[in-house]
């Protein structure tokens, strides 16, 4: 047991650097994926049939394709199109696309949850449809969706482990590298699991707290 703790102390700096890579991937996925999801949510509720059907098709394909498949398609597909990007960039793009597809449904539900009377009040004030969407529907809809979006952020953090398949030096990849060098796979994977739990458990508590606070505020 003491030997395991000694090994953990030695491996922790390497795994912490991997954790930083994982968090950077999450940040980029949310930074670019959430606006994409909002655009798809708005487009999927548009009156124009062509726009609505195209948005729905993109969302269904994005949600139906496993994140690992999207990751492999981006990593191997972009170079064949003449775009040579790093493994990290490929991972960030793939996770952003997956984020956009999944959060579009979360955000669409939030937008649809805005009370009709709020929209009618905007119309009564002479606001245009675009202004009602910008100043009334989107702010409130995003607020309604915040707890679910935070919960999804946990899932996308866990999904960063998939990028070890394309040699991104994130948390799981560094754990496997240590395991390959020491043959102590179980020990290092347990430590990597604790790193994941150190992020997901407190953030899960934050999601629950936010949901309660938001529910009492809206109530």
Secondary structure, 3 states (H helix, E strand, C coil): CHHHHHHHHHHHHHHHHHHHHHHHHHHHHHHHHHHHHHHHHHHCCCCCHHHHHHHHHHHHHHHHCCHHHHHHHHHHHHHHCCCCCCHHHHHHHHHHHHHHHHHHHHHHHHHHCCCHHHHHHHHHCCCCHHHHHHHHHHHHHHHHHHHHHHHHHHHHHHHHHHHHHHCCCCHHHHHHHHHHHHCCHHHHHHHHHHHHHHHHHHHHHHHHHHHHHHHHHHC
